[in-house]
């Protein structure tokens, strides 16, 4: 198949369509009142949701779902986790995924078990005590394990004074090794249980007997499903460790079998690829939605680890949007704020919003709402921003919104809530 000729706008709309980020008639239909089953269906479509402990408003996974499912509530995903319909492990990063995908990550778990064996052996007494309690009493939160002993977690500076409770570190090692897993969340608290007591026997058997080559192929399928538009330089391609040479080989093989299509994007030099099965969708979207206007589209705030934002180079190439998460930037050097979320309007990323939620007072504060310089501020955009803020606040039980600063400054007066 020769390269598919397309342009940025068409590819953006295809990408947003498959990411459930364009309204009807672009997006896939979702019910007005979502349920846990709706959330599971969305997760299956997206393949994975990235987890993150930072919660300026809510954890990343909940922000991702709220951006796509009006009326979403965090307890919907928490219910799926408690019912063992989803699991948490490493794919694109630490993610939550449908339980049926559990066998696909056995090679990752095996690699981590091997890498962590020495640490588990060093802490054998603590590890066995944790496992015994989970066997007898689980699921249990970390706080259920009392210990005065402190160790240095492998994420901490070994030269500093040990700060991590030894039982908490043992739980971390056991989760990474796949021996224990997270089976529940209540706010920021996690509940742990033994993997072999909470994963269906059928999936455990599939994991134990799966062919590594077949698993690698299926993981690549999952990656392609999640990304839709991707390039060979992405080190996460296929969600397994690989060299550029290996990734080129995987793509070339799938080009030859007709599973992938190469893209020739007007004005973009980086080579991109997409599923061949989606080429017709791309062409239909390109022909049907050629207009530049975003009128009638809602404003959507995307969290820093949203699926759409996973590949920063793709954002620059397709959206002309250069995004850097400033959470690790010293405060005095931040331009947009440590939790600045890109603002999506139709098929454009038009700026950033840096929100904070005070759960005790129910106040959503926005230190900065910034629009890109070239964005034309119309009455329609102002109303979309206002509605987006209200919808966002309502999703996380905030009943008051304070916008402290806007760029341009005149936007603040018109953006009264």
KOLDREN-833848 format. One record per residue (C-alpha): residue number from 1; residue in three letters; x, y, z. Coordinates in steps of 0.05 Angstrom, whole numbers, plus 32768, in hexadecimal, padded with zeros to 4 digits. Example, Ala and Ser with C-alpha at 12.3 -4.5 7.8 and 13.67 -1.06 7.14 Angstrom:
% residues 2
@seq 1; type ala; x 80F6; y 7FA6; z 809C
@seq 2; type ser; x 8111; y 7FEB; z 808F
This chain:
% residues 417
@seq 1; type unk; x 8000; y 8000; z 8000
@seq 2; type unk; x 801D; y 8044; z 7FED
@seq 3; type unk; x 8021; y 807A; z 8024
@seq 4; type unk; x 7FDF; y 809A; z 8035
@seq 5; type unk; x 7FE0; y 80E4; z 8025
@seq 6; type unk; x 7FBE; y 810F; z 8059
@seq 7; type unk; x 7FC4; y 814F; z 8080
@seq 8; type unk; x 7FC9; y 8164; z 80C8
@seq 9; type unk; x 7F80; y 8176; z 80D2
@seq 10; type unk; x 7F66; y 8135; z 80B6
@seq 11; type unk; x 7F96; y 810D; z 80E0
@seq 12; type unk; x 7F86; y 8135; z 811E
@seq 13; type unk; x 7F3C; y 8127; z 8116
@seq 14; type unk; x 7F48; y 80DD; z 810A
@seq 15; type unk; x 7F74; y 80DB; z 8148
@seq 16; type unk; x 7F42; y 8101; z 8173
@seq 17; type unk; x 7F09; y 80D7; z 8158
@seq 18; type unk; x 7F2B; y 8096; z 816E
@seq 19; type unk; x 7F3E; y 80B7; z 81B0
@seq 20; type unk; x 7EF4; y 80C9; z 81BD
@seq 21; type unk; x 7F05; y 8113; z 81C1
@seq 22; type unk; x 7ED9; y 8130; z 818A
@seq 23; type unk; x 7E8E; y 813A; z 8195
@seq 24; type unk; x 7E58; y 811C; z 8169
@seq 25; type unk; x 7E58; y 8114; z 812E
@seq 26; type unk; x 7EA3; y 8107; z 8135
@seq 27; type unk; x 7EA7; y 80DD; z 8173
@seq 28; type unk; x 7E91; y 8097; z 8183
@seq 29; type unk; x 7E4E; y 8099; z 81A8
@seq 30; type unk; x 7E4D; y 8096; z 81F3
@seq 31; type unk; x 7E11; y 8096; z 8222
@seq 32; type unk; x 7DFC; y 80D6; z 8245
@seq 33; type unk; x 7E03; y 80B3; z 8288
@seq 34; type unk; x 7E41; y 8087; z 8289
@seq 35; type unk; x 7E47; y 8048; z 82B3
@seq 36; type unk; x 7E80; y 801B; z 82C9
@seq 37; type unk; x 7E73; y 7FF3; z 8289
@seq 38; type unk; x 7E79; y 8032; z 825F
@seq 39; type unk; x 7EBC; y 8040; z 8281
@seq 40; type unk; x 7ED4; y 7FF9; z 8273
@seq 41; type unk; x 7EBF; y 8000; z 8229
@seq 42; type unk; x 7EE5; y 8042; z 8225
@seq 43; type unk; x 7F23; y 8022; z 8245
@seq 44; type unk; x 7F20; y 7FE9; z 8214
@seq 45; type unk; x 7F1E; y 801A; z 81DA
@seq 46; type unk; x 7F58; y 8043; z 81F5
@seq 47; type unk; x 7F80; y 8004; z 820A
@seq 48; type unk; x 7F9E; y 8024; z 8248
@seq 49; type unk; x 7F98; y 8061; z 8277
@seq 50; type unk; x 7FD7; y 807C; z 8298
@seq 51; type unk; x 7FD9; y 807F; z 82E4
@seq 52; type unk; x 7FFA; y 80B7; z 830A
@seq 53; type unk; x 7FFA; y 80C9; z 8354
@seq 54; type unk; x 7FF7; y 8115; z 8348
@seq 55; type unk; x 7FB1; y 812F; z 8355
@seq 56; type unk; x 7FAB; y 817A; z 8349
@seq 57; type unk; x 7F62; y 816D; z 833A
@seq 58; type unk; x 7F5D; y 8121; z 8335
@seq 59; type unk; x 7F8D; y 80E9; z 8321
@seq 60; type unk; x 7F9E; y 80E6; z 82D7
@seq 61; type unk; x 7F74; y 80A8; z 82C8
@seq 62; type unk; x 7F35; y 80CB; z 82E0
@seq 63; type unk; x 7F44; y 810B; z 82B9
@seq 64; type unk; x 7F4E; y 80E2; z 827A
@seq 65; type unk; x 7F0A; y 80C0; z 8281
@seq 66; type unk; x 7EE6; y 8100; z 8296
@seq 67; type unk; x 7EFF; y 8122; z 8257
@seq 68; type unk; x 7EDC; y 80EC; z 822D
@seq 69; type unk; x 7EA0; y 80D9; z 8257
@seq 70; type unk; x 7E74; y 8112; z 8270
@seq 71; type unk; x 7E58; y 80FD; z 82B3
@seq 72; type unk; x 7E92; y 80D0; z 82C3
@seq 73; type unk; x 7EA1; y 80C4; z 830D
@seq 74; type unk; x 7EE2; y 80A6; z 832A
@seq 75; type unk; x 7EBC; y 8070; z 834F
@seq 76; type unk; x 7EA9; y 8052; z 830B
@seq 77; type unk; x 7EF2; y 803E; z 82FD
@seq 78; type unk; x 7EFE; y 802C; z 8346
@seq 79; type unk; x 7EC3; y 7FFB; z 8341
@seq 80; type unk; x 7EE2; y 7FD9; z 8305
@seq 81; type unk; x 7F23; y 7FD1; z 832B
@seq 82; type unk; x 7F01; y 7FB4; z 8368
@seq 83; type unk; x 7EDA; y 7F83; z 833B
@seq 84; type unk; x 7F1B; y 7F6C; z 831A
@seq 85; type unk; x 7F04; y 7F83; z 82D5
@seq 86; type unk; x 7F42; y 7FAF; z 82CD
@seq 87; type unk; x 7F89; y 7FA9; z 82E6
@seq 88; type unk; x 7FC4; y 7FD8; z 82F1
@seq 89; type unk; x 8009; y 7FCC; z 82D5
@seq 90; type unk; x 803E; y 7FE8; z 82A6
@seq 91; type unk; x 802E; y 7FF2; z 825C
@seq 92; type unk; x 8037; y 8039; z 8241
@seq 93; type unk; x 804B; y 8048; z 8289
@seq 94; type unk; x 8026; y 8035; z 82C9
@seq 95; type unk; x 7FE0; y 802B; z 82AC
@seq 96; type unk; x 7F9C; y 800C; z 82B8
@seq 97; type unk; x 7F85; y 7FDA; z 8283
@seq 98; type unk; x 7F4C; y 7FA9; z 8276
@seq 99; type unk; x 7F56; y 7F68; z 829D
@seq 100; type unk; x 7F54; y 7F3E; z 825E
@seq 101; type unk; x 7F97; y 7F5C; z 824A
@seq 102; type unk; x 7FB9; y 7F41; z 8289
@seq 103; type unk; x 7FDE; y 7F08; z 8265
@seq 104; type unk; x 7FFE; y 7F38; z 8234
@seq 105; type unk; x 802A; y 7F56; z 826B
@seq 106; type unk; x 8048; y 7F15; z 8286
@seq 107; type unk; x 808B; y 7F20; z 8263
@seq 108; type unk; x 808F; y 7F64; z 8284
@seq 109; type unk; x 807E; y 7F47; z 82C8
@seq 110; type unk; x 80B1; y 7F0F; z 82BE
@seq 111; type unk; x 80E7; y 7F41; z 82AC
@seq 112; type unk; x 80D8; y 7F6B; z 82E9
@seq 113; type unk; x 80D6; y 7F2D; z 8317
@seq 114; type unk; x 811B; y 7F1B; z 82FF
@seq 115; type unk; x 8136; y 7F62; z 8307
@seq 116; type unk; x 8119; y 7F69; z 834D
@seq 117; type unk; x 812A; y 7F24; z 8368
@seq 118; type unk; x 8167; y 7F3C; z 838E
@seq 119; type unk; x 8140; y 7F73; z 83B0
@seq 120; type unk; x 8107; y 7F43; z 83C1
@seq 121; type unk; x 813A; y 7F13; z 83DF
@seq 122; type unk; x 815A; y 7F4A; z 8409
@seq 123; type unk; x 8116; y 7F59; z 8426
@seq 124; type unk; x 80FE; y 7F11; z 842A
@seq 125; type unk; x 80E5; y 7F14; z 8472
@seq 126; type unk; x 80BC; y 7F53; z 8465
@seq 127; type unk; x 80A3; y 7F39; z 8422
@seq 128; type unk; x 808C; y 7EF7; z 843F
@seq 129; type unk; x 8068; y 7F1B; z 8478
@seq 130; type unk; x 8044; y 7F47; z 8446
@seq 131; type unk; x 8030; y 7F0C; z 841A
@seq 132; type unk; x 8017; y 7EE4; z 8457
@seq 133; type unk; x 7FE9; y 7F1D; z 846C
@seq 134; type unk; x 7FCE; y 7F27; z 8426
@seq 135; type unk; x 7FC2; y 7EDC; z 8421
@seq 136; type unk; x 7F9B; y 7EDD; z 8462
@seq 137; type unk; x 7F7A; y 7F21; z 8462
@seq 138; type unk; x 7F80; y 7F44; z 841F
@seq 139; type unk; x 7F70; y 7F73; z 83FF
@seq 140; type unk; x 7F95; y 7FA3; z 842D
@seq 141; type unk; x 7FAE; y 7FEB; z 8427
@seq 142; type unk; x 7FF7; y 7FFC; z 8433
@seq 143; type unk; x 7FE5; y 801D; z 8475
@seq 144; type unk; x 7FCD; y 7FD9; z 848F
@seq 145; type unk; x 8016; y 7FC3; z 8494
@seq 146; type unk; x 8036; y 7FE1; z 84D2
@seq 147; type unk; x 8082; y 7FE7; z 84D3
@seq 148; type unk; x 80B4; y 8017; z 84F1
@seq 149; type unk; x 80EC; y 8000; z 84C3
@seq 150; type unk; x 80FE; y 8030; z 848B
@seq 151; type unk; x 8122; y 8020; z 8449
@seq 152; type unk; x 8136; y 8046; z 840B
@seq 153; type unk; x 8106; y 803A; z 83D2
@seq 154; type unk; x 8127; y 8030; z 838F
@seq 155; type unk; x 8106; y 8071; z 8377
@seq 156; type unk; x 812A; y 8098; z 83AF
@seq 157; type unk; x 8170; y 80B4; z 83B5
@seq 158; type unk; x 819A; y 807D; z 83D7
@seq 159; type unk; x 81C4; y 80B2; z 83F9
@seq 160; type unk; x 8189; y 80CF; z 841F
@seq 161; type unk; x 816C; y 80B6; z 8461
@seq 162; type unk; x 813D; y 807B; z 8455
@seq 163; type unk; x 80F5; y 8093; z 8455
@seq 164; type unk; x 80CB; y 8059; z 843A
@seq 165; type unk; x 80A9; y 8027; z 8468
@seq 166; type unk; x 80C7; y 7FE2; z 8459
@seq 167; type unk; x 8082; y 7FC2; z 8450
@seq 168; type unk; x 806F; y 7FF9; z 841E
@seq 169; type unk; x 80AF; y 7FEC; z 83F7
@seq 170; type unk; x 80A1; y 7FA1; z 83F8
@seq 171; type unk; x 805C; y 7FAE; z 83DC
@seq 172; type unk; x 8079; y 7FD9; z 83A4
@seq 173; type unk; x 80AB; y 7FA2; z 8391
@seq 174; type unk; x 8075; y 7F6D; z 8392
@seq 175; type unk; x 8046; y 7F96; z 8366
@seq 176; type unk; x 807E; y 7FA4; z 8334
@seq 177; type unk; x 808E; y 7F59; z 8333
@seq 178; type unk; x 8045; y 7F49; z 8327
@seq 179; type unk; x 803E; y 7F1F; z 8366
@seq 180; type unk; x 800F; y 7F51; z 8387
@seq 181; type unk; x 7FE1; y 7F82; z 8364
@seq 182; type unk; x 7FB6; y 7FBE; z 8372
@seq 183; type unk; x 7F6E; y 7FA8; z 8378
@seq 184; type unk; x 7F4D; y 7FE7; z 8393
@seq 185; type unk; x 7F54; y 8032; z 839A
@seq 186; type unk; x 7F31; y 8063; z 83C9
@seq 187; type unk; x 7F4B; y 80A8; z 83B9
@seq 188; type unk; x 7F96; y 80A3; z 83BD
@seq 189; type unk; x 7F96; y 8063; z 83E6
@seq 190; type unk; x 7FA4; y 8021; z 83C3
@seq 191; type unk; x 7F8F; y 7FDB; z 83D8
@seq 192; type unk; x 7FBB; y 7F9F; z 83CA
@seq 193; type unk; x 7FAE; y 7F55; z 83C0
@seq 194; type unk; x 7FD2; y 7F17; z 83A7
@seq 195; type unk; x 7FD0; y 7F12; z 835B
@seq 196; type unk; x 7FC1; y 7EC8; z 8359
@seq 197; type unk; x 7F85; y 7ED2; z 8386
@seq 198; type unk; x 7F65; y 7F0B; z 835D
@seq 199; type unk; x 7F75; y 7EFE; z 8314
@seq 200; type unk; x 7F47; y 7ECA; z 82F2
@seq 201; type unk; x 7F68; y 7E85; z 82EC
@seq 202; type unk; x 7F5D; y 7E85; z 82A1
@seq 203; type unk; x 7F86; y 7EC5; z 8299
@seq 204; type unk; x 7FBD; y 7EAB; z 82C7
@seq 205; type unk; x 7FC2; y 7E6C; z 829D
@seq 206; type unk; x 7FC5; y 7E95; z 825D
@seq 207; type unk; x 7FFC; y 7EBF; z 827A
@seq 208; type unk; x 8024; y 7E82; z 828F
@seq 209; type unk; x 801F; y 7E60; z 824B
@seq 210; type unk; x 801E; y 7E9A; z 8219
@seq 211; type unk; x 8051; y 7E9B; z 81E1
@seq 212; type unk; x 8080; y 7ED8; z 81EA
@seq 213; type unk; x 8081; y 7EE8; z 81A0
@seq 214; type unk; x 8035; y 7EE7; z 819D
@seq 215; type unk; x 8032; y 7F14; z 81DA
@seq 216; type unk; x 8062; y 7F46; z 81BC
@seq 217; type unk; x 8038; y 7F48; z 817C
@seq 218; type unk; x 7FF8; y 7F53; z 81A4
@seq 219; type unk; x 8018; y 7F89; z 81CF
@seq 220; type unk; x 802B; y 7FAD; z 818F
@seq 221; type unk; x 7FE2; y 7FA8; z 817A
@seq 222; type unk; x 7FCD; y 7FC8; z 81BC
@seq 223; type unk; x 7FFF; y 8000; z 81B3
@seq 224; type unk; x 7FE6; y 800D; z 816C
@seq 225; type unk; x 7F9F; y 800E; z 8186
@seq 226; type unk; x 7FB1; y 8040; z 81BC
@seq 227; type unk; x 7FDB; y 806F; z 8191
@seq 228; type unk; x 7FBB; y 8067; z 814C
@seq 229; type unk; x 7FEE; y 8097; z 812D
@seq 230; type unk; x 8036; y 8087; z 8140
@seq 231; type unk; x 807F; y 808A; z 812B
@seq 232; type unk; x 80B9; y 805A; z 812F
@seq 233; type unk; x 80E3; y 8087; z 815C
@seq 234; type unk; x 80B3; y 807E; z 8196
@seq 235; type unk; x 80D9; y 8054; z 81CA
@seq 236; type unk; x 8096; y 803C; z 81E6
@seq 237; type unk; x 8080; y 801E; z 81A4
@seq 238; type unk; x 8065; y 7FD9; z 81B2
@seq 239; type unk; x 8068; y 7FE4; z 81FE
@seq 240; type unk; x 80A6; y 7FB8; z 8203
@seq 241; type unk; x 80F0; y 7FCB; z 8205
@seq 242; type unk; x 810A; y 7FCE; z 81BE
@seq 243; type unk; x 813E; y 7FED; z 8190
@seq 244; type unk; x 812E; y 801C; z 8156
@seq 245; type unk; x 8143; y 7FE3; z 8128
@seq 246; type unk; x 8111; y 7FB4; z 8148
@seq 247; type unk; x 80D9; y 7FE7; z 8143
@seq 248; type unk; x 80E9; y 7FF4; z 80FA
@seq 249; type unk; x 80E6; y 7FA9; z 80ED
@seq 250; type unk; x 80A2; y 7FA3; z 8110
@seq 251; type unk; x 8085; y 7FDC; z 80E7
@seq 252; type unk; x 80A2; y 7FC4; z 80A5
@seq 253; type unk; x 8085; y 7F7E; z 80B1
@seq 254; type unk; x 8040; y 7F9A; z 80BD
@seq 255; type unk; x 8044; y 7FC9; z 8082
@seq 256; type unk; x 8053; y 7F8C; z 8056
@seq 257; type unk; x 8019; y 7F65; z 8072
@seq 258; type unk; x 7FE9; y 7F9F; z 8069
@seq 259; type unk; x 7FDC; y 7FAA; z 80B3
@seq 260; type unk; x 7FFA; y 7FF0; z 80B4
@seq 261; type unk; x 7FFA; y 802A; z 8084
@seq 262; type unk; x 8030; y 805E; z 807D
@seq 263; type unk; x 801A; y 80A7; z 807F
@seq 264; type unk; x 8032; y 80E1; z 8054
@seq 265; type unk; x 801B; y 811E; z 807B
@seq 266; type unk; x 801D; y 8162; z 805A
@seq 267; type unk; x 8051; y 818E; z 807C
@seq 268; type unk; x 806A; y 8156; z 80AB
@seq 269; type unk; x 80AE; y 8136; z 809F
@seq 270; type unk; x 80AB; y 8101; z 80D6
@seq 271; type unk; x 8091; y 80BE; z 80BA
@seq 272; type unk; x 8051; y 80A7; z 80DC
@seq 273; type unk; x 8028; y 8067; z 80D7
@seq 274; type unk; x 7FE0; y 8053; z 80E6
@seq 275; type unk; x 7FB5; y 8013; z 80E5
@seq 276; type unk; x 7FA4; y 8002; z 809D
@seq 277; type unk; x 7F5E; y 7FF0; z 80B4
@seq 278; type unk; x 7F53; y 8039; z 80C7
@seq 279; type unk; x 7F67; y 8058; z 8085
@seq 280; type unk; x 7F1F; y 805B; z 806D
@seq 281; type unk; x 7F0A; y 807D; z 80AE
@seq 282; type unk; x 7F41; y 80B1; z 80A4
@seq 283; type unk; x 7F2B; y 80BF; z 805D
@seq 284; type unk; x 7EE1; y 80C4; z 8070
@seq 285; type unk; x 7EF1; y 80F4; z 80A9
@seq 286; type unk; x 7F1E; y 811D; z 807C
@seq 287; type unk; x 7EE7; y 8124; z 8048
@seq 288; type unk; x 7EAD; y 8130; z 8077
@seq 289; type unk; x 7ECE; y 8161; z 80A7
@seq 290; type unk; x 7EF9; y 818D; z 807C
@seq 291; type unk; x 7EE2; y 81CF; z 809C
@seq 292; type unk; x 7F11; y 81F4; z 80CA
@seq 293; type unk; x 7EDC; y 820B; z 80FC
@seq 294; type unk; x 7ED9; y 81EC; z 8141
@seq 295; type unk; x 7E94; y 820B; z 814E
@seq 296; type unk; x 7E67; y 81E1; z 8179
@seq 297; type unk; x 7EA0; y 81B9; z 8196
@seq 298; type unk; x 7EAA; y 81B8; z 81E1
@seq 299; type unk; x 7EEA; y 81CD; z 8204
@seq 300; type unk; x 7F0D; y 8191; z 8224
@seq 301; type unk; x 7F46; y 8194; z 8256
@seq 302; type unk; x 7F78; y 815D; z 824D
@seq 303; type unk; x 7FA4; y 8145; z 8287
@seq 304; type unk; x 7FEF; y 8144; z 827E
@seq 305; type unk; x 7FF1; y 80F8; z 8275
@seq 306; type unk; x 7FB3; y 80F3; z 8248
@seq 307; type unk; x 7FB9; y 80BE; z 8212
@seq 308; type unk; x 7FB8; y 80F3; z 81DB
@seq 309; type unk; x 7FF6; y 8113; z 81FA
@seq 310; type unk; x 8021; y 80D4; z 8202
@seq 311; type unk; x 804D; y 80E6; z 81C7
@seq 312; type unk; x 8063; y 812F; z 81CB
@seq 313; type unk; x 8083; y 812D; z 8186
@seq 314; type unk; x 8040; y 811B; z 8168
@seq 315; type unk; x 801F; y 8156; z 818B
@seq 316; type unk; x 8052; y 8185; z 816B
@seq 317; type unk; x 804C; y 8165; z 8126
@seq 318; type unk; x 8000; y 8160; z 8122
@seq 319; type unk; x 7FE6; y 8196; z 8151
@seq 320; type unk; x 8020; y 81C7; z 814E
@seq 321; type unk; x 801D; y 81C5; z 819A
@seq 322; type unk; x 805D; y 81C0; z 81C3
@seq 323; type unk; x 804D; y 81A4; z 8206
@seq 324; type unk; x 8079; y 819B; z 8243
@seq 325; type unk; x 805E; y 8184; z 8285
@seq 326; type unk; x 807C; y 81B4; z 82B7
@seq 327; type unk; x 8071; y 818B; z 82F6
@seq 328; type unk; x 80BC; y 817D; z 82FB
@seq 329; type unk; x 80D0; y 81C4; z 82E7
@seq 330; type unk; x 80E5; y 81F1; z 8321
@seq 331; type unk; x 80AB; y 821E; z 8334
@seq 332; type unk; x 80D0; y 825E; z 8321
@seq 333; type unk; x 80DC; y 8244; z 82DB
@seq 334; type unk; x 8095; y 822C; z 82CC
@seq 335; type unk; x 8071; y 8250; z 8295
@seq 336; type unk; x 802B; y 8230; z 8298
@seq 337; type unk; x 8027; y 820D; z 82DB
@seq 338; type unk; x 803A; y 81C9; z 82F7
@seq 339; type unk; x 7FF9; y 81A8; z 82E2
@seq 340; type unk; x 7FEA; y 81CF; z 82A2
@seq 341; type unk; x 7FB8; y 81A8; z 8279
@seq 342; type unk; x 7FB2; y 81B3; z 822D
@seq 343; type unk; x 7F70; y 81D0; z 8216
@seq 344; type unk; x 7F4F; y 81AB; z 81DC
@seq 345; type unk; x 7F1C; y 81D1; z 81B2
@seq 346; type unk; x 7F03; y 81A9; z 8177
@seq 347; type unk; x 7F41; y 818F; z 8155
@seq 348; type unk; x 7F71; y 81C3; z 8171
@seq 349; type unk; x 7F99; y 81C9; z 81B1
@seq 350; type unk; x 7F8F; y 8212; z 81C0
@seq 351; type unk; x 7FB2; y 821E; z 8202
@seq 352; type unk; x 7FBA; y 8205; z 824A
@seq 353; type unk; x 7F95; y 8207; z 828C
@seq 354; type unk; x 7FB6; y 81FC; z 82D0
@seq 355; type unk; x 7F7F; y 81E6; z 8301
@seq 356; type unk; x 7F7E; y 81D6; z 834B
@seq 357; type unk; x 7F45; y 81B6; z 8372
@seq 358; type unk; x 7F3C; y 81C1; z 83BC
@seq 359; type unk; x 7F11; y 8186; z 83CF
@seq 360; type unk; x 7EFF; y 81A1; z 8413
@seq 361; type unk; x 7EE2; y 81E2; z 83F9
@seq 362; type unk; x 7ECC; y 81CA; z 83B5
@seq 363; type unk; x 7EF0; y 8203; z 8393
@seq 364; type unk; x 7F12; y 81F9; z 8350
@seq 365; type unk; x 7F49; y 822E; z 8349
@seq 366; type unk; x 7F6B; y 823E; z 8307
@seq 367; type unk; x 7FAC; y 8264; z 8312
@seq 368; type unk; x 7FB4; y 826B; z 82C6
@seq 369; type unk; x 7F89; y 825F; z 8288
@seq 370; type unk; x 7FB4; y 826E; z 824B
@seq 371; type unk; x 7FA0; y 826F; z 8202
@seq 372; type unk; x 7FD3; y 826C; z 81C9
@seq 373; type unk; x 7FE1; y 82B0; z 81A9
@seq 374; type unk; x 7FC2; y 829E; z 8166
@seq 375; type unk; x 7F7F; y 8288; z 8183
@seq 376; type unk; x 7F45; y 82B6; z 8170
@seq 377; type unk; x 7F1A; y 82C3; z 81AD
@seq 378; type unk; x 7ED1; y 82C0; z 8196
@seq 379; type unk; x 7E90; y 82BF; z 81BE
@seq 380; type unk; x 7E89; y 8276; z 81AB
@seq 381; type unk; x 7ECE; y 8265; z 81C7
@seq 382; type unk; x 7EC1; y 828C; z 8207
@seq 383; type unk; x 7E80; y 8266; z 8212
@seq 384; type unk; x 7EA4; y 8224; z 8203
@seq 385; type unk; x 7EDA; y 8234; z 8236
@seq 386; type unk; x 7EA6; y 8248; z 826A
@seq 387; type unk; x 7E7E; y 8208; z 825E
@seq 388; type unk; x 7EBE; y 81DF; z 825F
@seq 389; type unk; x 7ED2; y 81FB; z 82A3
@seq 390; type unk; x 7E8D; y 81ED; z 82C0
@seq 391; type unk; x 7E8C; y 81A7; z 82A4
@seq 392; type unk; x 7ED3; y 8199; z 82BE
@seq 393; type unk; x 7EC3; y 81B4; z 8303
@seq 394; type unk; x 7E82; y 818D; z 8307
@seq 395; type unk; x 7EA5; y 814C; z 82F4
@seq 396; type unk; x 7ECE; y 8150; z 8334
@seq 397; type unk; x 7E99; y 816D; z 8363
@seq 398; type unk; x 7EB3; y 81B4; z 8364
@seq 399; type unk; x 7E7C; y 81E7; z 836D
@seq 400; type unk; x 7EA3; y 8228; z 8365
@seq 401; type unk; x 7ED7; y 823E; z 8331
@seq 402; type unk; x 7F0B; y 8274; z 8339
@seq 403; type unk; x 7F34; y 8288; z 82FC
@seq 404; type unk; x 7F6E; y 82B2; z 8317
@seq 405; type unk; x 7F93; y 82C4; z 82D6
@seq 406; type unk; x 7F89; y 82BD; z 828C
@seq 407; type unk; x 7FB3; y 82C8; z 824E
@seq 408; type unk; x 7F9E; y 82F4; z 822C
@seq 409; type unk; x 7F8A; y 831B; z 826A
@seq 410; type unk; x 7F49; y 8335; z 824B
@seq 411; type unk; x 7F2F; y 82EE; z 8249
@seq 412; type unk; x 7F25; y 82EE; z 8295
@seq 413; type unk; x 7EEE; y 8322; z 8293
@seq 414; type unk; x 7EC6; y 82FD; z 825F
@seq 415; type unk; x 7ED1; y 82BA; z 8280
@seq 416; type unk; x 7EA8; y 82C6; z 82BE
@seq 417; type unk; x 7E8A; y 8287; z 82DA
